[in-house]
């Protein structure tokens, strides 16, 4: 389904792989930033344990926290 939409992976191959798969170094660097943002989000206990019952309140908490993390 992802290939049909034109989405490809941006994970580099391991060194011992016989056939190297192409990947974009620029996208891989952006992927690292997204993963580190998720790691920082999990430091916030309210988000890690998902105290909020409503999905829209939880989403607004995640967006507010992500804004605070990027601003600090």
PQR file of N, CA, C, O and H, with PARSE charges and radii, in Angstrom:
ATOM      1  N   UNK A   1       0.820  -1.180   0.000 -0.4000 1.5000
ATOM      2  CA  UNK A   1       0.000   0.000   0.000 -0.0000 2.0000
ATOM      3  C   UNK A   1       0.879   1.264   0.000  0.5500 1.7000
ATOM      4  O   UNK A   1       0.570   2.243  -0.680 -0.5500 1.4000
ATOM      5  N   UNK A   2       1.976   1.227   0.771 -0.4000 1.5000
ATOM      6  CA  UNK A   2       2.855   2.393   0.805 -0.0000 2.0000
ATOM      7  C   UNK A   2       3.552   2.621  -0.527  0.5500 1.7000
ATOM      8  O   UNK A   2       3.698   3.761  -0.968 -0.5500 1.4000
ATOM      9  H   UNK A   2       2.226   0.432   1.323  0.4000 1.0000
ATOM     10  N   UNK A   3       3.981   1.542  -1.165 -0.4000 1.5000
ATOM     11  CA  UNK A   3       4.626   1.686  -2.473 -0.0000 2.0000
ATOM     12  C   UNK A   3       3.666   2.232  -3.522  0.5500 1.7000
ATOM     13  O   UNK A   3       4.083   2.952  -4.429 -0.5500 1.4000
ATOM     14  H   UNK A   3       3.863   0.617  -0.806  0.4000 1.0000
ATOM     15  N   UNK A   4       2.396   1.898  -3.407 -0.4000 1.5000
ATOM     16  CA  UNK A   4       1.403   2.410  -4.341 -0.0000 2.0000
ATOM     17  C   UNK A   4       1.233   3.920  -4.198  0.5500 1.7000
ATOM     18  O   UNK A   4       0.892   4.604  -5.163 -0.5500 1.4000
ATOM     19  H   UNK A   4       2.057   1.313  -2.670  0.4000 1.0000
ATOM     20  N   UNK A   5       1.472   4.439  -2.993 -0.4000 1.5000
ATOM     21  CA  UNK A   5       1.374   5.874  -2.756 -0.0000 2.0000
ATOM     22  C   UNK A   5       2.691   6.595  -3.001  0.5500 1.7000
ATOM     23  O   UNK A   5       2.763   7.817  -2.867 -0.5500 1.4000
ATOM     24  H   UNK A   5       1.749   3.884  -2.209  0.4000 1.0000
ATOM     25  N   UNK A   6       3.740   5.847  -3.362 -0.4000 1.5000
ATOM     26  CA  UNK A   6       5.031   6.453  -3.653 -0.0000 2.0000
ATOM     27  C   UNK A   6       5.892   6.678  -2.427  0.5500 1.7000
ATOM     28  O   UNK A   6       6.825   7.480  -2.470 -0.5500 1.4000
ATOM     29  H   UNK A   6       3.682   4.854  -3.472  0.4000 1.0000
ATOM     30  N   UNK A   7       5.597   5.985  -1.329 -0.4000 1.5000
ATOM     31  CA  UNK A   7       6.351   6.141  -0.092 -0.0000 2.0000
ATOM     32  C   UNK A   7       7.405   5.043  -0.029  0.5500 1.7000
ATOM     33  O   UNK A   7       7.086   3.864  -0.182 -0.5500 1.4000
ATOM     34  H   UNK A   7       4.838   5.334  -1.295  0.4000 1.0000
ATOM     35  N   UNK A   8       8.655   5.427   0.194 -0.4000 1.5000
ATOM     36  CA  UNK A   8       9.743   4.457   0.315 -0.0000 2.0000
ATOM     37  C   UNK A   8      10.408   4.628   1.668  0.5500 1.7000
ATOM     38  O   UNK A   8      10.241   5.654   2.328 -0.5500 1.4000
ATOM     39  H   UNK A   8       8.914   6.385   0.318  0.4000 1.0000
ATOM     40  N   UNK A   9      11.157   3.624   2.075 -0.4000 1.5000
ATOM     41  CA  UNK A   9      11.847   3.694   3.363 -0.0000 2.0000
ATOM     42  C   UNK A   9      13.104   4.552   3.222  0.5500 1.7000
ATOM     43  O   UNK A   9      13.650   4.703   2.129 -0.5500 1.4000
ATOM     44  H   UNK A   9      11.293   2.791   1.539  0.4000 1.0000
ATOM     45  N   UNK A  10      13.542   5.098   4.325 -0.4000 1.5000
ATOM     46  CA  UNK A  10      14.761   5.922   4.302 -0.0000 2.0000
ATOM     47  C   UNK A  10      15.774   5.367   5.301  0.5500 1.7000
ATOM     48  O   UNK A  10      16.538   6.128   5.894 -0.5500 1.4000
ATOM     49  H   UNK A  10      13.098   4.975   5.213  0.4000 1.0000
ATOM     50  N   UNK A  11      15.786   4.055   5.490 -0.4000 1.5000
ATOM     51  CA  UNK A  11      16.711   3.416   6.409 -0.0000 2.0000
ATOM     52  C   UNK A  11      17.875   2.854   5.596  0.5500 1.7000
ATOM     53  O   UNK A  11      17.649   2.116   4.637 -0.5500 1.4000
ATOM     54  H   UNK A  11      15.165   3.436   5.008  0.4000 1.0000
ATOM     55  N   UNK A  12      19.113   3.187   5.957 -0.4000 1.5000
ATOM     56  CA  UNK A  12      20.250   2.665   5.190 -0.0000 2.0000
ATOM     57  C   UNK A  12      20.456   1.172   5.448  0.5500 1.7000
ATOM     58  O   UNK A  12      20.037   0.642   6.477 -0.5500 1.4000
ATOM     59  H   UNK A  12      19.296   3.787   6.736  0.4000 1.0000
ATOM     60  N   UNK A  13      21.106   0.508   4.500 -0.4000 1.5000
ATOM     61  CA  UNK A  13      21.416  -0.913   4.638 -0.0000 2.0000
ATOM     62  C   UNK A  13      22.556  -1.100   5.628  0.5500 1.7000
ATOM     63  O   UNK A  13      23.341  -0.182   5.866 -0.5500 1.4000
ATOM     64  H   UNK A  13      21.447   0.939   3.664  0.4000 1.0000
ATOM     65  N   UNK A  14      22.640  -2.288   6.198 -0.4000 1.5000
ATOM     66  CA  UNK A  14      23.762  -2.605   7.075 -0.0000 2.0000
ATOM     67  C   UNK A  14      25.029  -2.793   6.243  0.5500 1.7000
ATOM     68  O   UNK A  14      24.957  -3.028   5.037 -0.5500 1.4000
ATOM     69  H   UNK A  14      22.002  -3.034   6.005  0.4000 1.0000
ATOM     70  N   UNK A  15      26.163  -2.690   6.880 -0.4000 1.5000
ATOM     71  CA  UNK A  15      27.428  -2.774   6.149 -0.0000 2.0000
ATOM     72  C   UNK A  15      27.663  -4.152   5.536  0.5500 1.7000
ATOM     73  O   UNK A  15      28.268  -4.264   4.470 -0.5500 1.4000
ATOM     74  H   UNK A  15      26.221  -2.500   7.860  0.4000 1.0000
ATOM     75  N   UNK A  16      27.187  -5.198   6.206 -0.4000 1.5000
ATOM     76  CA  UNK A  16      27.476  -6.543   5.716 -0.0000 2.0000
ATOM     77  C   UNK A  16      26.440  -7.049   4.707  0.5500 1.7000
ATOM     78  O   UNK A  16      26.470  -8.222   4.334 -0.5500 1.4000
ATOM     79  H   UNK A  16      26.695  -5.108   7.073  0.4000 1.0000
ATOM     80  N   UNK A  17      25.549  -6.205   4.273 -0.4000 1.5000
ATOM     81  CA  UNK A  17      24.545  -6.612   3.280 -0.0000 2.0000
ATOM     82  C   UNK A  17      25.178  -6.662   1.897  0.5500 1.7000
ATOM     83  O   UNK A  17      25.930  -5.764   1.519 -0.5500 1.4000
ATOM     84  H   UNK A  17      25.525  -5.252   4.576  0.4000 1.0000
ATOM     85  N   UNK A  18      24.874  -7.713   1.146 -0.4000 1.5000
ATOM     86  CA  UNK A  18      25.466  -7.877  -0.183 -0.0000 2.0000
ATOM     87  C   UNK A  18      24.954  -6.833  -1.167  0.5500 1.7000
ATOM     88  O   UNK A  18      25.737  -6.241  -1.910 -0.5500 1.4000
ATOM     89  H   UNK A  18      24.264  -8.443   1.453  0.4000 1.0000
ATOM     90  N   UNK A  19      23.651  -6.608  -1.174 -0.4000 1.5000
ATOM     91  CA  UNK A  19      23.063  -5.634  -2.105 -0.0000 2.0000
ATOM     92  C   UNK A  19      22.610  -4.414  -1.322  0.5500 1.7000
ATOM     93  O   UNK A  19      21.726  -4.514  -0.472 -0.5500 1.4000
ATOM     94  H   UNK A  19      23.016  -7.089  -0.571  0.4000 1.0000
ATOM     95  N   UNK A  20      23.197  -3.283  -1.595 -0.4000 1.5000
ATOM     96  CA  UNK A  20      22.853  -2.043  -0.893 -0.0000 2.0000
ATOM     97  C   UNK A  20      21.539  -1.479  -1.427  0.5500 1.7000
ATOM     98  O   UNK A  20      21.301  -1.471  -2.635 -0.5500 1.4000
ATOM     99  H   UNK A  20      23.915  -3.201  -2.286  0.4000 1.0000
ATOM    100  N   UNK A  21      20.699  -1.014  -0.525 -0.4000 1.5000
ATOM    101  CA  UNK A  21      19.444  -0.386  -0.915 -0.0000 2.0000
ATOM    102  C   UNK A  21      19.625   1.135  -0.930  0.5500 1.7000
ATOM    103  O   UNK A  21      20.265   1.688  -0.035 -0.5500 1.4000
ATOM    104  H   UNK A  21      20.892  -1.020   0.456  0.4000 1.0000
ATOM    105  N   UNK A  22      19.081   1.801  -1.915 -0.4000 1.5000
ATOM    106  CA  UNK A  22      19.230   3.258  -1.963 -0.0000 2.0000
ATOM    107  C   UNK A  22      18.378   3.935  -0.886  0.5500 1.7000
ATOM    108  O   UNK A  22      17.287   3.472  -0.555 -0.5500 1.4000
ATOM    109  H   UNK A  22      18.562   1.352  -2.642  0.4000 1.0000
ATOM    110  N   UNK A  23      18.898   5.035  -0.351 -0.4000 1.5000
ATOM    111  CA  UNK A  23      18.154   5.821   0.631 -0.0000 2.0000
ATOM    112  C   UNK A  23      18.612   7.271   0.543  0.5500 1.7000
ATOM    113  O   UNK A  23      19.687   7.573   0.025 -0.5500 1.4000
ATOM    114  H   UNK A  23      19.785   5.411  -0.620  0.4000 1.0000
ATOM    115  N   UNK A  24      17.782   8.143   1.054 -0.4000 1.5000
ATOM    116  CA  UNK A  24      18.089   9.565   1.019 -0.0000 2.0000
ATOM    117  C   UNK A  24      18.716   9.978   2.350  0.5500 1.7000
ATOM    118  O   UNK A  24      18.098   9.803   3.400 -0.5500 1.4000
ATOM    119  H   UNK A  24      16.908   7.897   1.475  0.4000 1.0000
ATOM    120  N   UNK A  25      19.920  10.516   2.320 -0.4000 1.5000
ATOM    121  CA  UNK A  25      20.588  10.936   3.559 -0.0000 2.0000
ATOM    122  C   UNK A  25      19.861  12.108   4.206  0.5500 1.7000
ATOM    123  O   UNK A  25      19.824  12.222   5.431 -0.5500 1.4000
ATOM    124  H   UNK A  25      20.422  10.658   1.467  0.4000 1.0000
ATOM    125  N   UNK A  26      19.289  12.968   3.391 -0.4000 1.5000
ATOM    126  CA  UNK A  26      18.554  14.116   3.925 -0.0000 2.0000
ATOM    127  C   UNK A  26      17.312  13.660   4.689  0.5500 1.7000
ATOM    128  O   UNK A  26      17.034  14.161   5.779 -0.5500 1.4000
ATOM    129  H   UNK A  26      19.319  12.875   2.396  0.4000 1.0000
ATOM    130  N   UNK A  27      16.571  12.718   4.124 -0.4000 1.5000
ATOM    131  CA  UNK A  27      15.390  12.197   4.810 -0.0000 2.0000
ATOM    132  C   UNK A  27      15.767  11.420   6.065  0.5500 1.7000
ATOM    133  O   UNK A  27      15.033  11.443   7.053 -0.5500 1.4000
ATOM    134  H   UNK A  27      16.797  12.311   3.239  0.4000 1.0000
ATOM    135  N   UNK A  28      16.908  10.732   6.032 -0.4000 1.5000
ATOM    136  CA  UNK A  28      17.338   9.973   7.196 -0.0000 2.0000
ATOM    137  C   UNK A  28      17.653  10.913   8.362  0.5500 1.7000
ATOM    138  O   UNK A  28      17.367  10.588   9.514 -0.5500 1.4000
ATOM    139  H   UNK A  28      17.504  10.713   5.229  0.4000 1.0000
ATOM    140  N   UNK A  29      18.239  12.071   8.067 -0.4000 1.5000
ATOM    141  CA  UNK A  29      18.507  13.048   9.131 -0.0000 2.0000
ATOM    142  C   UNK A  29      17.204  13.600   9.705  0.5500 1.7000
ATOM    143  O   UNK A  29      17.101  13.803  10.915 -0.5500 1.4000
ATOM    144  H   UNK A  29      18.471  12.335   7.131  0.4000 1.0000
ATOM    145  N   UNK A  30      16.221  13.842   8.861 -0.4000 1.5000
ATOM    146  CA  UNK A  30      14.923  14.308   9.347 -0.0000 2.0000
ATOM    147  C   UNK A  30      14.227  13.235  10.168  0.5500 1.7000
ATOM    148  O   UNK A  30      13.545  13.549  11.144 -0.5500 1.4000
ATOM    149  H   UNK A  30      16.305  13.677   7.879  0.4000 1.0000
ATOM    150  N   UNK A  31      14.388  11.979   9.789 -0.4000 1.5000
ATOM    151  CA  UNK A  31      13.809  10.865  10.532 -0.0000 2.0000
ATOM    152  C   UNK A  31      14.366  10.828  11.948  0.5500 1.7000
ATOM    153  O   UNK A  31      13.635  10.566  12.902 -0.5500 1.4000
ATOM    154  H   UNK A  31      14.942  11.724   8.996  0.4000 1.0000
ATOM    155  N   UNK A  32      15.654  11.091  12.081 -0.4000 1.5000
ATOM    156  CA  UNK A  32      16.279  11.119  13.402 -0.0000 2.0000
ATOM    157  C   UNK A  32      15.667  12.214  14.274  0.5500 1.7000
ATOM    158  O   UNK A  32      15.461  12.009  15.470 -0.5500 1.4000
ATOM    159  H   UNK A  32      16.248  11.304  11.305  0.4000 1.0000
ATOM    160  N   UNK A  33      15.381  13.351  13.696 -0.4000 1.5000
ATOM    161  CA  UNK A  33      14.775  14.440  14.467 -0.0000 2.0000
ATOM    162  C   UNK A  33      13.384  14.068  14.958  0.5500 1.7000
ATOM    163  O   UNK A  33      13.017  14.388  16.089 -0.5500 1.4000
ATOM    164  H   UNK A  33      15.548  13.517  12.724  0.4000 1.0000
ATOM    165  N   UNK A  34      12.610  13.396  14.117 -0.4000 1.5000
ATOM    166  CA  UNK A  34      11.264  12.975  14.512 -0.0000 2.0000
ATOM    167  C   UNK A  34      11.329  11.937  15.625  0.5500 1.7000
ATOM    168  O   UNK A  34      10.555  11.998  16.581 -0.5500 1.4000
ATOM    169  H   UNK A  34      12.908  13.136  13.198  0.4000 1.0000
ATOM    170  N   UNK A  35      12.254  10.979  15.504 -0.4000 1.5000
ATOM    171  CA  UNK A  35      12.380   9.954  16.532 -0.0000 2.0000
ATOM    172  C   UNK A  35      12.842  10.544  17.855  0.5500 1.7000
ATOM    173  O   UNK A  35      12.380  10.113  18.912 -0.5500 1.4000
ATOM    174  H   UNK A  35      12.883  10.929  14.727  0.4000 1.0000
ATOM    175  N   UNK A  36      13.736  11.515  17.823 -0.4000 1.5000
ATOM    176  CA  UNK A  36      14.168  12.138  19.077 -0.0000 2.0000
ATOM    177  C   UNK A  36      13.048  12.971  19.692  0.5500 1.7000
ATOM    178  O   UNK A  36      12.974  13.085  20.915 -0.5500 1.4000
ATOM    179  H   UNK A  36      14.110  11.866  16.964  0.4000 1.0000
ATOM    180  N   UNK A  37      12.176  13.556  18.870 -0.4000 1.5000
ATOM    181  CA  UNK A  37      11.025  14.280  19.408 -0.0000 2.0000
ATOM    182  C   UNK A  37      10.086  13.327  20.135  0.5500 1.7000
ATOM    183  O   UNK A  37       9.586  13.658  21.210 -0.5500 1.4000
ATOM    184  H   UNK A  37      12.237  13.464  17.876  0.4000 1.0000
ATOM    185  N   UNK A  38       9.838  12.139  19.563 -0.4000 1.5000
ATOM    186  CA  UNK A  38       8.992  11.160  20.239 -0.0000 2.0000
ATOM    187  C   UNK A  38       9.627  10.698  21.546  0.5500 1.7000
ATOM    188  O   UNK A  38       8.916  10.470  22.525 -0.5500 1.4000
ATOM    189  H   UNK A  38      10.245  11.870  18.690  0.4000 1.0000
ATOM    190  N   UNK A  39      10.941  10.556  21.580 -0.4000 1.5000
ATOM    191  CA  UNK A  39      11.614  10.162  22.818 -0.0000 2.0000
ATOM    192  C   UNK A  39      11.450  11.237  23.883  0.5500 1.7000
ATOM    193  O   UNK A  39      11.252  10.920  25.056 -0.5500 1.4000
ATOM    194  H   UNK A  39      11.518  10.741  20.784  0.4000 1.0000
ATOM    195  N   UNK A  40      11.529  12.496  23.491 -0.4000 1.5000
ATOM    196  CA  UNK A  40      11.339  13.583  24.451 -0.0000 2.0000
ATOM    197  C   UNK A  40       9.888  13.684  24.905  0.5500 1.7000
ATOM    198  O   UNK A  40       9.624  14.035  26.055 -0.5500 1.4000
ATOM    199  H   UNK A  40      11.690  12.754  22.538  0.4000 1.0000
ATOM    200  N   UNK A  41       8.943  13.380  24.011 -0.4000 1.5000
ATOM    201  CA  UNK A  41       7.528  13.402  24.382 -0.0000 2.0000
ATOM    202  C   UNK A  41       7.224  12.361  25.453  0.5500 1.7000
ATOM    203  O   UNK A  41       6.394  12.592  26.332 -0.5500 1.4000
ATOM    204  H   UNK A  41       9.158  13.095  23.077  0.4000 1.0000
ATOM    205  N   UNK A  42       7.894  11.217  25.379 -0.4000 1.5000
ATOM    206  CA  UNK A  42       7.636  10.166  26.355 -0.0000 2.0000
ATOM    207  C   UNK A  42       8.173  10.516  27.733  0.5500 1.7000
ATOM    208  O   UNK A  42       7.814   9.861  28.711 -0.5500 1.4000
ATOM    209  H   UNK A  42       8.569  11.029  24.665  0.4000 1.0000
ATOM    210  N   UNK A  43       9.017  11.524  27.835 -0.4000 1.5000
ATOM    211  CA  UNK A  43       9.478  11.986  29.148 -0.0000 2.0000
ATOM    212  C   UNK A  43       8.355  12.675  29.915  0.5500 1.7000
ATOM    213  O   UNK A  43       8.399  12.737  31.144 -0.5500 1.4000
ATOM    214  H   UNK A  43       9.309  12.056  27.040  0.4000 1.0000
ATOM    215  N   UNK A  44       7.375  13.181  29.229 -0.4000 1.5000
ATOM    216  CA  UNK A  44       6.236  13.829  29.868 -0.0000 2.0000
ATOM    217  C   UNK A  44       5.270  12.738  30.315  0.5500 1.7000
ATOM    218  O   UNK A  44       4.718  12.019  29.481 -0.5500 1.4000
ATOM    219  H   UNK A  44       7.339  13.131  28.230  0.4000 1.0000
ATOM    220  N   UNK A  45       5.065  12.610  31.595 -0.4000 1.5000
ATOM    221  CA  UNK A  45       4.295  11.505  32.145 -0.0000 2.0000
ATOM    222  C   UNK A  45       2.848  11.496  31.666  0.5500 1.7000
ATOM    223  O   UNK A  45       2.286  10.429  31.420 -0.5500 1.4000
ATOM    224  H   UNK A  45       5.513  13.193  32.272  0.4000 1.0000
ATOM    225  N   UNK A  46       2.255  12.641  31.534 -0.4000 1.5000
ATOM    226  CA  UNK A  46       0.854  12.714  31.111 -0.0000 2.0000
ATOM    227  C   UNK A  46       0.662  12.103  29.725  0.5500 1.7000
ATOM    228  O   UNK A  46      -0.357  11.465  29.461 -0.5500 1.4000
ATOM    229  H   UNK A  46       2.712  13.508  31.734  0.4000 1.0000
ATOM    230  N   UNK A  47       1.632  12.296  28.849 -0.4000 1.5000
ATOM    231  CA  UNK A  47       1.526  11.757  27.498 -0.0000 2.0000
ATOM    232  C   UNK A  47       1.895  10.275  27.475  0.5500 1.7000
ATOM    233  O   UNK A  47       1.262   9.490  26.769 -0.5500 1.4000
ATOM    234  H   UNK A  47       2.459  12.814  29.063  0.4000 1.0000
ATOM    235  N   UNK A  48       2.921   9.887  28.248 -0.4000 1.5000
ATOM    236  CA  UNK A  48       3.364   8.494  28.240 -0.0000 2.0000
ATOM    237  C   UNK A  48       2.295   7.553  28.783  0.5500 1.7000
ATOM    238  O   UNK A  48       2.172   6.423  28.312 -0.5500 1.4000
ATOM    239  H   UNK A  48       3.436  10.524  28.821  0.4000 1.0000
ATOM    240  N   UNK A  49       1.520   8.005  29.767 -0.4000 1.5000
ATOM    241  CA  UNK A  49       0.493   7.137  30.351 -0.0000 2.0000
ATOM    242  C   UNK A  49      -0.894   7.417  29.796  0.5500 1.7000
ATOM    243  O   UNK A  49      -1.834   6.678  30.086 -0.5500 1.4000
ATOM    244  H   UNK A  49       1.620   8.924  30.150  0.4000 1.0000
ATOM    245  N   UNK A  50      -1.036   8.454  29.015 -0.4000 1.5000
ATOM    246  CA  UNK A  50      -2.288   8.846  28.356 -0.0000 2.0000
ATOM    247  C   UNK A  50      -3.437   8.974  29.354  0.5500 1.7000
ATOM    248  O   UNK A  50      -4.381   8.184  29.348 -0.5500 1.4000
ATOM    249  H   UNK A  50      -0.272   9.055  28.778  0.4000 1.0000
ATOM    250  N   UNK A  51      -3.330   9.984  30.204 -0.4000 1.5000
ATOM    251  CA  UNK A  51      -4.357  10.246  31.200 -0.0000 2.0000
ATOM    252  C   UNK A  51      -5.671  10.720  30.592  0.5500 1.7000
ATOM    253  O   UNK A  51      -6.742  10.425  31.123 -0.5500 1.4000
ATOM    254  H   UNK A  51      -2.563  10.626  30.208  0.4000 1.0000
ATOM    255  N   UNK A  52      -5.599  11.440  29.501 -0.4000 1.5000
ATOM    256  CA  UNK A  52      -6.798  12.031  28.916 -0.0000 2.0000
ATOM    257  C   UNK A  52      -7.673  10.974  28.265  0.5500 1.7000
ATOM    258  O   UNK A  52      -7.175  10.069  27.595 -0.5500 1.4000
ATOM    259  H   UNK A  52      -4.729  11.679  29.070  0.4000 1.0000
ATOM    260  N   UNK A  53      -8.975  11.092  28.462 -0.4000 1.5000
ATOM    261  CA  UNK A  53      -9.904  10.121  27.888 -0.0000 2.0000
ATOM    262  C   UNK A  53     -10.271  10.466  26.457  0.5500 1.7000
ATOM    263  O   UNK A  53     -10.435   9.573  25.625 -0.5500 1.4000
ATOM    264  H   UNK A  53      -9.380  11.827  29.006  0.4000 1.0000
ATOM    265  N   UNK A  54     -10.400  11.723  26.170 -0.4000 1.5000
ATOM    266  CA  UNK A  54     -10.821  12.152  24.830 -0.0000 2.0000
ATOM    267  C   UNK A  54      -9.605  12.266  23.908  0.5500 1.7000
ATOM    268  O   UNK A  54      -8.549  12.755  24.310 -0.5500 1.4000
ATOM    269  H   UNK A  54     -10.267  12.448  26.846  0.4000 1.0000
ATOM    270  N   UNK A  55      -9.770  11.816  22.693 -0.4000 1.5000
ATOM    271  CA  UNK A  55      -8.668  11.833  21.730 -0.0000 2.0000
ATOM    272  C   UNK A  55      -8.272  13.258  21.360  0.5500 1.7000
ATOM    273  O   UNK A  55      -7.088  13.536  21.170 -0.5500 1.4000
ATOM    274  H   UNK A  55     -10.628  11.419  22.367  0.4000 1.0000
ATOM    275  N   UNK A  56      -9.241  14.165  21.255 -0.4000 1.5000
ATOM    276  CA  UNK A  56      -8.910  15.531  20.846 -0.0000 2.0000
ATOM    277  C   UNK A  56      -8.156  16.268  21.960  0.5500 1.7000
ATOM    278  O   UNK A  56      -7.323  17.124  21.661 -0.5500 1.4000
ATOM    279  H   UNK A  56     -10.203  13.939  21.409  0.4000 1.0000
ATOM    280  N   UNK A  57      -8.419  15.968  23.206 -0.4000 1.5000
ATOM    281  CA  UNK A  57      -7.664  16.589  24.302 -0.0000 2.0000
ATOM    282  C   UNK A  57      -6.245  16.021  24.337  0.5500 1.7000
ATOM    283  O   UNK A  57      -5.281  16.752  24.565 -0.5500 1.4000
ATOM    284  H   UNK A  57      -9.095  15.272  23.449  0.4000 1.0000
ATOM    285  N   UNK A  58      -6.126  14.705  24.107 -0.4000 1.5000
ATOM    286  CA  UNK A  58      -4.803  14.090  24.071 -0.0000 2.0000
ATOM    287  C   UNK A  58      -3.968  14.660  22.934  0.5500 1.7000
ATOM    288  O   UNK A  58      -2.785  14.950  23.115 -0.5500 1.4000
ATOM    289  H   UNK A  58      -6.909  14.111  23.922  0.4000 1.0000
ATOM    290  N   UNK A  59      -4.578  14.822  21.765 -0.4000 1.5000
ATOM    291  CA  UNK A  59      -3.859  15.386  20.622 -0.0000 2.0000
ATOM    292  C   UNK A  59      -3.413  16.814  20.902  0.5500 1.7000
ATOM    293  O   UNK A  59      -2.294  17.191  20.554 -0.5500 1.4000
ATOM    294  H   UNK A  59      -5.539  14.586  21.619  0.4000 1.0000
ATOM    295  N   UNK A  60      -4.272  17.609  21.524 -0.4000 1.5000
ATOM    296  CA  UNK A  60      -3.883  18.980  21.837 -0.0000 2.0000
ATOM    297  C   UNK A  60      -2.754  19.010  22.865  0.5500 1.7000
ATOM    298  O   UNK A  60      -1.895  19.891  22.813 -0.5500 1.4000
ATOM    299  H   UNK A  60      -5.181  17.302  21.806  0.4000 1.0000
ATOM    300  N   UNK A  61      -2.745  18.054  23.803 -0.4000 1.5000
ATOM    301  CA  UNK A  61      -1.648  17.976  24.771 -0.0000 2.0000
ATOM    302  C   UNK A  61      -0.346  17.610  24.081  0.5500 1.7000
ATOM    303  O   UNK A  61       0.703  18.174  24.394 -0.5500 1.4000
ATOM    304  H   UNK A  61      -3.442  17.338  23.845  0.4000 1.0000
ATOM    305  N   UNK A  62      -0.404  16.678  23.150 -0.4000 1.5000
ATOM    306  CA  UNK A  62       0.796  16.287  22.407 -0.0000 2.0000
ATOM    307  C   UNK A  62       1.320  17.466  21.586  0.5500 1.7000
ATOM    308  O   UNK A  62       2.526  17.713  21.563 -0.5500 1.4000
ATOM    309  H   UNK A  62      -1.256  16.220  22.896  0.4000 1.0000
ATOM    310  N   UNK A  63       0.441  18.182  20.925 -0.4000 1.5000
ATOM    311  CA  UNK A  63       0.871  19.328  20.111 -0.0000 2.0000
ATOM    312  C   UNK A  63       1.453  20.443  20.973  0.5500 1.7000
ATOM    313  O   UNK A  63       2.451  21.061  20.603 -0.5500 1.4000
ATOM    314  H   UNK A  63      -0.539  17.981  20.944  0.4000 1.0000
ATOM    315  N   UNK A  64       0.836  20.698  22.113 -0.4000 1.5000
ATOM    316  CA  UNK A  64       1.360  21.725  23.013 -0.0000 2.0000
ATOM    317  C   UNK A  64       2.727  21.331  23.554  0.5500 1.7000
ATOM    318  O   UNK A  64       3.630  22.164  23.627 -0.5500 1.4000
ATOM    319  H   UNK A  64       0.026  20.196  22.414  0.4000 1.0000
ATOM    320  N   UNK A  65       2.882  20.078  23.930 -0.4000 1.5000
ATOM    321  CA  UNK A  65       4.165  19.607  24.446 -0.0000 2.0000
ATOM    322  C   UNK A  65       5.241  19.637  23.369  0.5500 1.7000
ATOM    323  O   UNK A  65       6.380  20.016  23.643 -0.5500 1.4000
ATOM    324  H   UNK A  65       2.148  19.401  23.871  0.4000 1.0000
ATOM    325  N   UNK A  66       4.898  19.247  22.163 -0.4000 1.5000
ATOM    326  CA  UNK A  66       5.862  19.280  21.058 -0.0000 2.0000
ATOM    327  C   UNK A  66       6.295  20.721  20.767  0.5500 1.7000
ATOM    328  O   UNK A  66       7.456  20.973  20.443 -0.5500 1.4000
ATOM    329  H   UNK A  66       3.973  18.939  21.940  0.4000 1.0000
ATOM    330  N   UNK A  67       5.365  21.649  20.883 -0.4000 1.5000
ATOM    331  CA  UNK A  67       5.715  23.059  20.685 -0.0000 2.0000
ATOM    332  C   UNK A  67       6.659  23.532  21.776  0.5500 1.7000
ATOM    333  O   UNK A  67       7.629  24.237  21.496 -0.5500 1.4000
ATOM    334  H   UNK A  67       4.423  21.445  21.146  0.4000 1.0000
ATOM    335  N   UNK A  68       6.388  23.152  23.012 -0.4000 1.5000
ATOM    336  CA  UNK A  68       7.271  23.531  24.120 -0.0000 2.0000
ATOM    337  C   UNK A  68       8.648  22.937  23.984  0.5500 1.7000
ATOM    338  O   UNK A  68       9.643  23.611  24.253 -0.5500 1.4000
ATOM    339  H   UNK A  68       5.600  22.579  23.239  0.4000 1.0000
ATOM    340  N   UNK A  69       8.729  21.672  23.566 -0.4000 1.5000
ATOM    341  CA  UNK A  69      10.023  21.009  23.411 -0.0000 2.0000
ATOM    342  C   UNK A  69      10.837  21.686  22.304  0.5500 1.7000
ATOM    343  O   UNK A  69      12.036  21.910  22.467 -0.5500 1.4000
ATOM    344  H   UNK A  69       7.921  21.125  23.347  0.4000 1.0000
ATOM    345  N   UNK A  70      10.198  22.008  21.195 -0.4000 1.5000
ATOM    346  CA  UNK A  70      10.923  22.642  20.098 -0.0000 2.0000
ATOM    347  C   UNK A  70      11.304  24.084  20.410  0.5500 1.7000
ATOM    348  O   UNK A  70      12.282  24.603  19.873 -0.5500 1.4000
ATOM    349  H   UNK A  70       9.223  21.825  21.063  0.4000 1.0000
ATOM    350  N   UNK A  71      10.525  24.730  21.282 -0.4000 1.5000
ATOM    351  CA  UNK A  71      10.799  26.115  21.626 -0.0000 2.0000
ATOM    352  C   UNK A  71      11.934  26.231  22.643  0.5500 1.7000
ATOM    353  O   UNK A  71      12.725  27.173  22.593 -0.5500 1.4000
ATOM    354  H   UNK A  71       9.730  24.308  21.717  0.4000 1.0000
ATOM    355  N   UNK A  72      12.010  25.272  23.564 -0.4000 1.5000
ATOM    356  CA  UNK A  72      13.058  25.307  24.595 -0.0000 2.0000
ATOM    357  C   UNK A  72      14.311  24.806  24.031  0.5500 1.7000
ATOM    358  O   UNK A  72      15.323  24.750  24.730 -0.5500 1.4000
ATOM    359  H   UNK A  72      11.367  24.507  23.605  0.4000 1.0000
TER
END
